[in-house]
Amino acid sequence: MNLPSSLTRAAAALILIASAAFTLTGCDEGSPDADVDNPFGLIEPGQIRVASLGDAKPYTFTDESGHFTGFDVEFFTEVANRIGVEKVVFVGQDFTGILSGVATGRFDVGVAAIGITQERQQTVDFSEGYLAGYLSVVTPRDSGIKGSSDLADHRLGVVQGTLQEAYAVKHFTDTDLVRFPDNNSAISAVNSGAVDAHFLDYEAAKDYTERFNLSLAANIPSFDAPAGFAIAKDKDNFKAALDEAILAAMEDGTWKRLYQQWFPGSPIPDQYLPSAERNTQS
């Protein structure tokens, strides 16, 4: 039996309306239901993919079994758990590839004691700062370099893309800078005599001086660019959640416990202590 043309047209219109409603409510990745499942816009819901370094002890490094560990690794894992994400996957990168990997969506976060600078903020956003420290020069004990003023006309290693490189370009204008992809290759160059010294983070410098009998020739304060977790632009919910968890971990003493574990004997910046302890010391 054929339906009247008016009923046929009405049925077709109802099908189109139902189809449109399904598209809006069931298939749109930006729907409220999708946001509930993935409120932070992660590459894979329920998992944070992290770009990091495998040789930046005690911040981020791989142990004998190949697992990532260190202060930044443990602290970020704690922060991730606090925002409800249990699965955190760390992937080793050259330092220069971390921010670009985050900006282009290959990673959710960059975690490697990354100093927050205006230049880097043009590419990515950052969480609240969670760590500050010193920049250091390591050199063989017989190099004759006793301080930063002795670096002129010497070959100084720096890891490309780091705060140390930026500082050296600005302040060590009479020094021949030699760029490396990571600290291990730079220290190998120091030990072989290919460079006269290496400019790196204080905590990593302490480890290398002990392992290779090097001299710690200079320590330069660097509290104007604290380390933060790098995230892609326009992820406001993710940033807000990370910031809240970072501050909570500082306030309840978790940050202090991890800092003392990984940086024994190092001074603790007052601004990262629980507020009750800051008040006591002030």
C-alpha positions as CSV (number, residue, x, y, z in Angstrom):
1,M,0.0,0.0,0.0
2,N,1.4,3.4,-1.0
3,L,1.3,6.2,1.6
4,P,-0.1,9.6,0.7
5,S,2.7,12.0,-0.5
6,S,2.1,14.3,2.5
7,L,2.7,11.5,5.0
8,T,5.8,10.5,3.1
9,R,7.2,14.0,3.3
10,A,6.4,14.1,7.0
11,A,8.1,10.8,7.7
12,A,11.2,11.9,5.8
13,A,11.3,15.2,7.8
14,L,11.1,13.2,11.1
15,I,14.0,11.0,10.0
16,L,16.1,14.0,9.2
17,I,15.3,15.6,12.6
18,A,16.1,12.4,14.5
19,S,19.4,12.0,12.5
20,A,20.4,15.6,13.4
21,A,19.6,15.1,17.0
22,F,21.7,11.9,17.1
23,T,24.6,13.7,15.5
24,L,24.5,16.5,18.1
25,T,24.1,14.3,21.2
26,G,25.8,11.1,20.3
27,C,28.7,11.7,17.9
28,D,30.0,15.2,18.7
29,E,33.4,14.9,20.4
30,G,32.9,18.2,22.1
31,S,29.6,17.2,23.7
32,P,29.1,17.5,27.5
33,D,29.2,13.7,27.8
34,A,32.6,13.6,26.0
35,D,33.9,16.4,28.4
36,V,32.9,14.3,31.4
37,D,34.9,11.4,30.1
38,N,37.9,13.5,29.2
39,P,37.7,16.8,31.1
40,F,41.4,17.6,30.6
41,G,41.5,17.0,26.9
42,L,44.1,14.2,27.2
43,I,45.4,12.3,24.2
44,E,43.9,9.2,25.7
45,P,41.3,9.6,28.4
46,G,42.5,8.3,31.8
47,Q,46.2,8.5,30.8
48,I,48.7,11.3,30.8
49,R,51.5,10.9,28.3
50,V,54.6,12.8,29.5
51,A,57.7,13.9,27.6
52,S,60.8,13.8,29.8
53,L,64.5,13.3,30.1
54,G,66.3,10.0,30.9
55,D,69.6,11.5,32.1
56,A,68.7,14.5,34.3
57,K,69.3,13.0,37.8
58,P,67.9,13.7,40.3
59,Y,65.0,15.4,38.4
60,T,64.1,12.8,35.7
61,F,66.2,9.8,34.8
62,T,65.9,6.1,34.1
63,D,67.0,3.5,36.7
64,E,68.8,0.3,36.0
65,S,65.6,-1.4,35.0
66,G,64.7,1.4,32.5
67,H,61.9,2.9,34.6
68,F,61.7,6.7,35.0
69,T,62.3,8.1,38.5
70,G,63.5,11.2,40.2
71,F,62.0,14.2,42.0
72,D,60.0,15.6,39.0
73,V,58.8,12.1,38.1
74,E,57.5,11.3,41.5
75,F,56.1,14.7,42.1
76,F,54.2,14.8,38.8
77,T,52.9,11.3,39.4
78,E,51.6,12.5,42.8
79,V,49.9,15.5,41.2
80,A,48.4,13.4,38.4
81,N,46.9,11.0,41.0
82,R,45.4,13.9,42.8
83,I,43.5,15.0,39.8
84,G,42.2,11.5,39.3
85,V,44.6,10.1,36.7
86,E,46.3,6.9,37.8
87,K,48.1,6.0,34.5
88,V,51.1,8.2,33.8
89,V,53.4,7.2,30.9
90,F,56.9,8.8,30.7
91,V,58.7,8.9,27.3
92,G,62.3,10.0,26.9
93,Q,63.1,12.9,24.6
94,D,65.9,15.3,23.8
95,F,65.3,18.5,25.7
96,T,64.7,20.4,22.5
97,G,61.9,18.0,21.5
98,I,59.9,18.3,24.8
99,L,58.1,21.6,24.2
100,S,57.4,21.1,20.5
101,G,56.0,17.6,21.3
102,V,53.6,19.1,23.9
103,A,52.7,22.0,21.6
104,T,51.8,19.7,18.7
105,G,49.8,17.3,20.8
106,R,52.2,14.3,20.8
107,F,52.4,14.6,24.6
108,D,50.0,15.9,27.3
109,V,52.8,17.3,29.5
110,G,56.5,18.1,29.5
111,V,58.2,17.2,32.9
112,A,61.9,17.9,33.2
113,A,62.6,20.8,35.6
114,I,61.6,23.1,32.7
115,G,62.1,26.7,33.7
116,I,59.2,29.0,32.9
117,T,60.3,31.8,30.6
118,Q,58.5,34.3,28.4
119,E,60.0,32.8,25.3
120,R,58.7,29.3,26.2
121,Q,55.3,30.7,27.1
122,Q,54.9,31.7,23.5
123,T,54.8,28.0,22.6
124,V,53.2,26.3,25.6
125,D,51.5,27.1,28.9
126,F,52.9,26.2,32.2
127,S,51.5,25.1,35.6
128,E,52.4,27.0,38.7
129,G,56.1,26.9,39.5
130,Y,57.2,24.0,41.7
131,L,61.0,24.1,41.9
132,A,63.8,26.7,41.8
133,G,67.5,26.3,42.1
134,Y,71.0,27.2,40.8
135,L,72.9,27.0,37.5
136,S,76.4,25.5,37.9
137,V,79.7,25.1,36.0
138,V,81.6,21.8,36.2
139,T,85.1,21.4,35.0
140,P,88.2,19.1,35.4
141,R,90.1,19.9,38.6
142,D,93.2,20.9,36.7
143,S,91.4,23.2,34.1
144,G,92.3,26.4,35.9
145,I,88.6,27.5,35.9
146,K,87.7,28.7,39.4
147,G,84.6,30.7,38.6
148,S,82.4,32.1,35.9
149,S,84.8,35.0,35.3
150,D,87.4,32.4,34.1
151,L,85.2,31.1,31.3
152,A,86.3,33.7,28.7
153,D,88.1,32.1,25.8
154,H,87.2,28.6,26.9
155,R,84.9,26.0,25.4
156,L,81.7,25.7,27.5
157,G,79.2,22.9,27.0
158,V,75.5,23.6,27.2
159,V,72.4,21.5,26.5
160,Q,70.5,23.1,23.6
161,G,67.3,24.8,24.6
162,T,67.9,25.0,28.3
163,L,68.0,28.0,30.7
164,Q,71.7,27.4,30.9
165,E,72.1,28.0,27.2
166,A,70.0,31.2,27.3
167,Y,72.0,32.5,30.3
168,A,75.3,31.7,28.7
169,V,74.4,33.4,25.4
170,K,73.5,36.5,27.4
171,H,76.3,36.6,30.0
172,F,79.2,34.6,28.7
173,T,79.8,36.5,25.5
174,D,83.5,35.8,25.4
175,T,83.1,32.1,25.8
176,D,82.9,29.5,23.0
177,L,79.6,27.7,23.5
178,V,79.4,24.1,22.4
179,R,75.8,22.7,22.2
180,F,74.8,19.1,23.2
181,P,71.5,17.2,23.1
182,D,71.9,16.1,26.8
183,N,74.1,16.2,29.9
184,N,75.7,12.8,29.4
185,S,77.2,13.7,26.0
186,A,78.4,17.0,27.4
187,I,80.1,15.4,30.4
188,S,81.7,12.9,28.1
189,A,83.1,15.8,26.2
190,V,84.4,17.4,29.4
191,N,86.1,14.1,30.4
192,S,87.7,13.7,26.9
193,G,88.9,17.3,26.8
194,A,86.6,18.2,23.9
195,V,85.2,21.1,26.0
196,D,86.7,22.8,29.1
197,A,83.6,22.9,31.2
198,H,79.8,22.2,31.2
199,F,77.0,24.5,32.3
200,L,74.1,22.7,33.9
201,D,71.7,22.5,36.8
202,Y,73.2,22.5,40.3
203,E,71.7,19.2,41.5
204,A,72.8,17.3,38.3
205,A,76.2,19.0,38.6
206,K,76.7,17.6,42.1
207,D,76.0,14.1,40.9
208,Y,78.5,14.4,38.0
209,T,81.2,15.9,40.1
210,E,81.0,13.0,42.5
211,R,80.9,10.3,39.8
212,F,83.7,11.7,37.6
213,N,85.9,13.6,40.2
214,L,85.1,17.0,38.6
215,S,85.2,20.4,40.2
216,L,82.1,22.5,40.9
217,A,83.5,25.9,39.7
218,A,80.5,28.2,40.0
219,N,76.9,28.3,41.3
220,I,74.6,31.0,40.0
221,P,71.2,31.6,41.6
222,S,68.2,31.1,39.3
223,F,65.0,31.9,41.1
224,D,63.5,34.1,38.4
225,A,62.5,31.2,36.2
226,P,61.1,28.4,38.4
227,A,60.3,25.0,36.9
228,G,56.8,24.2,35.8
229,F,54.9,21.5,34.0
230,A,54.5,22.4,30.3
231,I,51.1,21.8,28.7
232,A,49.5,22.8,25.4
233,K,47.8,26.1,25.0
234,D,44.1,26.6,25.8
235,K,43.8,23.7,28.2
236,D,42.4,25.8,31.0
237,N,40.7,22.9,32.9
238,F,43.9,20.9,32.9
239,K,46.1,23.8,34.1
240,A,43.7,24.7,36.9
241,A,43.6,21.1,38.1
242,L,47.3,20.8,38.0
243,D,47.8,24.1,39.9
244,E,45.4,23.1,42.6
245,A,47.0,19.8,43.1
246,I,50.5,21.3,43.1
247,L,49.6,23.8,45.9
248,A,47.8,21.1,47.9
249,A,50.9,18.8,47.7
250,M,53.0,21.7,49.0
251,E,50.6,22.5,51.7
252,D,50.3,19.0,53.2
253,G,54.0,18.5,53.2
254,T,54.2,16.0,50.3
255,W,56.5,18.3,48.2
256,K,58.8,18.8,51.2
257,R,59.1,15.1,51.8
258,L,60.0,14.4,48.2
259,Y,62.4,17.3,48.1
260,Q,64.3,16.1,51.1
261,Q,64.4,12.6,49.6
262,W,65.9,13.7,46.3
263,F,67.9,16.7,47.4
264,P,69.3,15.8,50.8
265,G,71.0,18.7,52.4
266,S,70.0,21.3,49.8
267,P,68.2,24.5,51.1
268,I,64.4,24.5,50.7
269,P,62.9,27.6,49.1
270,D,60.6,29.1,51.7
271,Q,57.7,29.6,49.2
272,Y,57.3,25.9,48.7
273,L,56.9,24.9,52.4
274,P,53.6,24.4,54.1
275,S,52.2,27.8,55.2
276,A,52.5,26.9,58.9
277,E,56.2,26.4,58.4
278,R,56.6,29.6,56.4
279,N,55.0,31.5,59.2
280,T,57.2,29.9,61.8
281,Q,60.4,30.8,59.8
282,S,59.2,34.4,59.1
